[in-house]
Structure formats: structure tokens, C-alpha cells
Amino acid sequence: MNKAHLTFDLEAPGMNTGQLVVPGGADFEAISLPVFSLNKGEGPSLLITGGCHGDELEGPIVAHRLIEWLPAAQTCGRIIILPVLNPLAVRAWSRNTPEDGLNLNRVFPGRADGSVTERIADGVSRLLLQPVDIVFDLHSFGPTWDCAPSSLTHPIANADLMARTFRMAEAFKLPVTLLWESHDTAGMFDTWAQSQGKVFVGTEFGGGSVGSDNLAIYETGVRNALIALGLVDGKAESPTCHQRKPCQTLETLSSDLIKSPARGIFEPRCSVLEEVQKGDLIGVLHSMDSISADLIKFHAPSSSIVYGIRSGLHVDANEALIRLARPLAGC
């Protein structure tokens, strides 16, 4: 059985580029994922990835910017960059891989004899994750949401790893550092990496298009984290978003997700990072089936901060509309 392999030696000093070759199978031919490596000796070992979901393009753009900037800026350690984890999804501008319908961020550690998405996960897990201590995975929340630029992690049972991961997330100095409770973590890249003892920080940037302002915030956040790791020299900056105060530390629970009880056109009545009080009107749903139908109104269930808003568009029953958050206790 063929397995994924690299076309160059990750241990080689200096700058090297090559491919992560994922073998073909019954469902799809072999594919090659471009990889960048800059090894400057002693220091932290970091993997940066983008393009896990094909409709989140800020991550690959920021990854390519880093590849241009790092050769002159990196002072020590090793940084590996895989700008596009799932090229098949990116080409289709799709969250999932069209060829097998799978979400790459739900199949880790993958299978060498699995479908094409599972083969990608297997190659990344064995060849790029194993040699590093830290992972930055660059997401952008998808094209149908607006949310605050954030670094985030899910809760981790290992208290020491949780503390180290959260400190790393805060080092991005993005407008929001978020602890995200989620029960949909089976097969996620971060869950698998953390089970291997790795510090793993994800990022989320909302908005339906790739905008220069968000890209500038995004790149600043990643550079801040590289400075904190000692991989580059410089002074961290604290970018703002929506004219709100920078560097809020929040948590969001599964119960903070507000869903639609019916299909219709959703109209937000709040904005990202707005503070709302219990009972405040935060959105309405317009019926598409009847002019006379009453609006369905959504009220804040508690005093909260609006973290993410579904862009005004048609939604079906049980689709997510708004995600709320609150200051993390003790921060």
C-alpha cells in the first residue's frame, strides 16, 4: 500500500520547499500539496496550516505572506507551512471535499487506505504534525458569517496543556481570545494534535469576502505569536476590530448558539462584539411563504457579547443564526 511522503528532508537546515504527496486511490488520483520549511536550528518547532475548509481563503493568503516574509525575519527554530491543507475543497470553494463529501477537520488522524480526505489527514498527521511542538491552524469561519477576529481553543482535559495553549492563544493579541465549548470534536485536527501533547491554536475570521482590513489584522496576530515564541524579533501590536476594545477574553458554550425554528430570511438586529442584555431583540426571521405571517423574534437569553452573526440570508429550520459569548471567568 502506498503512503503519503515528502519530496524533501524536513530536517535539512535553511529554507526548503517541496511537496507532501498524497497517493491516489479508487476515488481520486494522487495529489501534491506544496510545503515550505525554514529550519534555523535550536528553538520551537511550529507547523502553520491553512485551507482546511475550501471556502475559508484568508488562511492560505496569510500563509503565503508569511512565506515571503520569514526568510529575512526568522531568527531561530523551525517553521513548516502548508498553505492549503485541502486543495480539492479550495478549488471547489466548498467546506467539504467534493470527491468524498467529507470534512477534513472531522477525520483526523486519517487513514492511509481511506478516501482522499482521510489520506490527506493521514499524511499531515504522520509527516508534518509529528516533528513539531506547536500548530497554528488558520480558519476564517466561512462565507456566511461575520465574527470577530479570534484565536481560540477548545477545553483540554490536561490542565498543563490547557494553560500553555491558552497562553499561546492570548499571544496573538487579536480582538478576541476564545475558549469554545463544542461537542462536535471527533476527528478534529486540534483534538488529535492535543492528544499527542501538542499546543494547538486555531483562528477564526468572519466575513463573506477576503478583505484587506481583516487580512492585516490576521497577519499581525500571527506575527505577534511568532514574536512571543521567540522565532522572530519585534514588538507585538494589538489590532482592533469594529472599533471595539482589543484583546477580550471570552468563552462560548454549546447553549450560546441560537438556531432558527423555521425557514425564512434572517435579519440581524445586533452587531459583532456588541454587548447585549437579557431580553434585547437581536434578530428577526421573515417568512418567505406568507406576507401576513408574524415575525419570529430572537431575544438575548442572558447578558452576553455577540461573537458571530449569520449574514442576512435564507436559512432553513435548525440552522445557526447567532453565537453569543461572555467574559471568561478569572480573566
C-alpha positions in Angstrom: 0.0 0.0 0.0 1.4 3.4 -1.0 1.6 6.0 1.8 1.9 9.8 1.7 5.5 11.0 1.6 7.5 14.3 1.4 9.7 15.1 -1.5 12.4 16.8 0.7 14.0 16.4 4.1 12.3 18.4 6.8 15.5 18.1 9.0 17.7 19.9 6.4 18.9 23.3 7.6 17.9 26.5 6.0 14.9 27.1 3.6 13.5 24.2 1.7 10.4 23.7 -0.4 8.7 20.6 -1.8 5.6 18.6 -1.8 3.5 16.4 0.5 2.5 13.7 -2.0 -0.8 12.0 -1.1 -1.2 8.8 -3.0 -4.1 8.0 -5.3 -6.9 5.6 -4.5 -10.1 4.3 -6.0 -11.8 7.6 -5.6 -9.1 10.1 -6.8 -5.6 10.3 -8.2 -2.5 11.3 -6.3 -2.3 15.0 -5.3 0.7 17.1 -4.3 0.4 19.7 -1.5 3.2 22.4 -1.5 5.2 22.7 1.7 7.6 25.3 3.0 10.2 24.7 5.7 12.7 27.1 7.3 15.0 25.5 9.8 17.3 27.8 11.7 18.4 25.4 14.4 17.6 25.5 18.1 14.2 26.8 19.2 10.5 26.0 18.9 9.2 23.8 16.1 6.0 25.1 14.6 3.5 24.0 11.9 1.2 26.6 10.2 -1.7 25.3 8.1 -4.4 27.0 6.1 -7.1 25.9 3.7 -8.6 23.1 5.8 -12.0 24.2 4.5 -12.2 25.3 0.9 -14.5 28.3 1.5 -12.1 29.9 4.0 -9.4 31.6 1.9 -7.8 34.1 4.4 -5.7 31.4 5.9 -3.9 30.4 2.7 -3.3 34.1 1.8 -1.8 34.9 5.2 0.3 31.7 4.9 1.7 32.8 1.6 2.5 36.2 3.1 4.5 34.6 5.9 6.5 32.5 3.4 7.5 35.8 1.7 8.4 37.5 5.0 10.0 34.8 7.1 13.3 34.1 5.3 14.5 37.6 6.3 12.8 37.7 9.7 13.1 34.3 11.4 15.9 34.1 13.8 15.8 30.5 15.2 13.8 27.3 15.4 11.8 25.7 12.6 8.6 26.8 10.9 6.8 24.5 8.5 4.0 26.0 6.4 1.3 24.1 4.5 -0.7 26.9 3.0 -3.5 24.7 1.6 -4.5 21.5 3.5 -7.3 20.5 1.2 -6.8 21.8 -2.4 -9.7 19.8 -3.7 -12.1 21.7 -1.4 -10.4 25.1 -2.1 -10.8 24.6 -5.9 -14.5 23.9 -5.4 -14.9 26.7 -2.8 -16.5 24.1 -0.6 -16.3 23.4 3.1 -16.1 19.6 2.4 -14.1 17.6 -0.2 -16.4 17.2 -3.2 -14.9 13.8 -4.1 -16.0 12.0 -0.9 -18.2 14.6 0.9 -16.0 14.6 4.0 -15.0 17.5 6.2 -11.2 17.3 6.6 -11.5 18.7 10.1 -13.5 15.7 11.2 -11.4 12.8 10.0 -8.0 13.2 11.8 -5.7 11.3 12.2 -7.0 9.9 8.9 -6.3 6.5 7.2 -3.6 5.6 4.6 -6.1 3.3 3.0 -9.1 5.6 3.3 -10.8 8.0 1.0 -8.9 11.0 -0.4 -9.8 13.3 2.6 -8.7 10.6 5.0 -5.5 10.1 3.0 -4.7 13.8 3.3 -5.3 13.7 7.1 -3.0 10.7 7.4 -0.2 12.3 5.5 -0.4 15.5 7.6 -0.7 13.6 10.9 2.3 11.3 10.2 4.7 13.6 8.3 4.1 17.2 9.4 2.4 17.0 12.8 4.8 14.5 14.4 8.0 16.6 14.1 6.6 19.8 15.7 5.6 21.1 19.1 3.1 23.7 18.2 0.4 24.1 15.5 -1.4 27.3 14.2 -4.4 26.3 12.0 -5.8 29.3 10.1 -9.5 29.3 9.6 -12.0 32.1 8.7 -15.5 31.0 9.9 -16.8 30.6 6.3 -18.5 33.0 3.9 -21.9 33.2 5.5 -20.9 34.5 8.9 -19.4 37.7 10.4 -17.4 37.2 13.6 -14.6 38.9 15.5 -11.0 38.0 14.5 -10.1 35.4 17.1 -7.6 33.0 18.4 -9.2 30.0 20.1 -9.0 26.6 21.6 -11.5 24.0 22.9 -11.3 22.9 26.5 -8.5 20.4 27.1 -8.6 17.9 30.0 -4.8 18.1 30.6 -4.5 21.2 32.8 -0.9 22.0 31.9 -1.5 21.7 28.2 -4.7 23.8 28.5 -2.7 26.6 30.3 0.1 26.5 27.7 -2.4 26.5 24.8 -4.4 29.4 26.2 -1.3 31.5 26.8 -0.3 30.8 23.2 -3.8 31.9 22.0 -3.5 35.1 24.0 -0.1 35.9 22.4 -1.9 36.5 19.1 -3.3 39.7 20.8 -6.3 39.5 18.5 -9.6 41.3 19.3 -10.9 38.1 20.9 -9.2 35.1 22.6 -12.0 32.5 22.8 -12.5 29.3 24.8 -15.1 27.4 22.7 -17.0 24.6 24.2 -18.0 22.2 21.5 -19.3 18.7 21.5 -18.6 18.2 17.7 -14.9 17.5 18.2 -14.5 13.9 17.0 -11.8 13.8 14.3 -10.9 17.4 14.6 -7.3 18.4 13.8 -6.8 20.2 17.2 -8.3 17.3 19.2 -5.9 14.9 17.6 -2.9 17.1 17.9 -3.6 17.8 21.6 -3.9 14.1 22.2 -0.3 14.0 21.1 0.7 16.7 23.6 0.9 19.5 21.0 0.0 23.1 21.7 -2.6 23.8 19.0 -4.2 27.2 18.4 -6.9 27.9 15.8 -8.0 31.2 14.4 -11.4 32.4 13.1 -12.1 35.4 10.9 -15.6 36.1 9.8 -17.0 37.8 6.7 -18.2 36.7 3.4 -15.3 38.1 1.4 -11.5 38.4 1.7 -10.9 42.0 2.9 -7.7 43.9 3.2 -8.5 45.1 6.8 -9.2 41.6 8.1 -6.1 40.3 6.4 -3.9 42.9 8.0 -5.4 42.0 11.5 -4.9 38.3 10.7 -1.2 38.7 9.7 -0.5 40.9 12.7 -1.9 38.3 15.0 0.2 35.5 13.6 3.3 37.7 13.7 2.6 38.5 17.4 2.5 34.8 18.2 5.8 34.2 16.3 7.3 37.1 18.4 6.0 35.5 21.6 7.7 32.2 20.6 11.0 33.9 20.0 11.1 32.8 16.4 11.2 36.4 15.2 12.2 39.7 16.7 9.9 42.6 17.1 7.2 44.3 19.3 3.7 42.9 19.4 0.7 45.0 18.3 -2.9 44.9 19.4 -5.2 45.4 16.4 -8.8 46.5 16.9 -12.0 45.4 15.2 -15.3 47.1 14.8 -13.9 50.0 16.8 -14.2 47.9 19.9 -11.6 47.5 22.6 -8.9 45.0 21.7 -7.9 41.7 23.4 -11.2 40.5 25.0 -11.0 37.0 26.6 -14.3 35.2 26.1 -15.9 31.8 26.4 -18.8 30.4 24.4 -20.9 27.4 25.3 -22.9 25.0 23.2 -26.0 26.6 24.7 -24.9 30.0 23.3 -25.8 29.1 19.7 -29.1 30.5 18.7 -30.8 28.5 15.9 -33.8 29.1 13.6 -37.0 27.3 14.4 -38.3 27.6 10.8 -37.1 28.6 7.4 -37.1 32.2 6.3 -34.9 35.2 5.7 -32.8 36.2 8.7 -32.3 39.8 9.6 -29.7 40.6 12.3 -30.6 43.3 14.9 -27.2 43.3 16.5 -23.5 43.7 15.5 -20.4 41.7 16.2 -18.8 42.4 19.6 -21.9 44.3 20.7 -22.8 43.9 24.4 -26.5 42.9 24.8 -28.7 42.5 27.8 -31.1 39.7 28.6 -34.3 40.3 26.6 -32.7 42.5 24.0 -34.0 42.0 20.4 -31.0 40.6 18.5 -32.7 39.3 15.3 -35.9 38.5 13.4 -36.9 35.9 10.8 -39.1 36.9 7.9 -41.4 34.3 6.4 -41.0 33.5 2.7 -44.3 31.7 2.5 -46.7 34.4 3.7 -46.9 38.2 3.8 -49.1 38.1 6.8 -47.1 35.7 8.9 -45.8 37.2 12.1 -42.1 37.9 12.5 -40.2 35.3 14.6 -38.2 37.4 17.1 -35.0 36.4 18.8 -34.1 37.8 22.2 -30.8 37.6 24.1 -31.3 34.8 26.7 -28.7 36.5 29.0 -26.3 39.4 29.2 -23.8 38.5 26.5 -21.4 39.7 23.9 -22.2 38.9 20.3 -19.4 36.8 18.9 -20.8 35.7 15.5 -23.7 36.6 13.2 -25.1 34.7 10.3 -25.1 37.0 7.3 -28.6 38.1 6.3 -29.7 35.3 4.1 -32.2 32.5 3.6 -32.0 29.9 6.4 -33.6 26.5 6.9 -35.1 25.2 10.2 -32.4 24.3 12.8 -29.7 26.4 11.1 -27.4 28.5 13.3 -28.1 32.3 13.4 -26.1 33.9 16.2 -23.4 32.8 18.5 -23.1 34.6 21.9 -20.2 34.7 24.3 -19.3 36.2 27.7 -16.1 37.2 29.5 -14.2 34.1 30.7 -14.3 33.8 34.4 -11.0 34.7 36.1 -9.7 36.7 33.1 
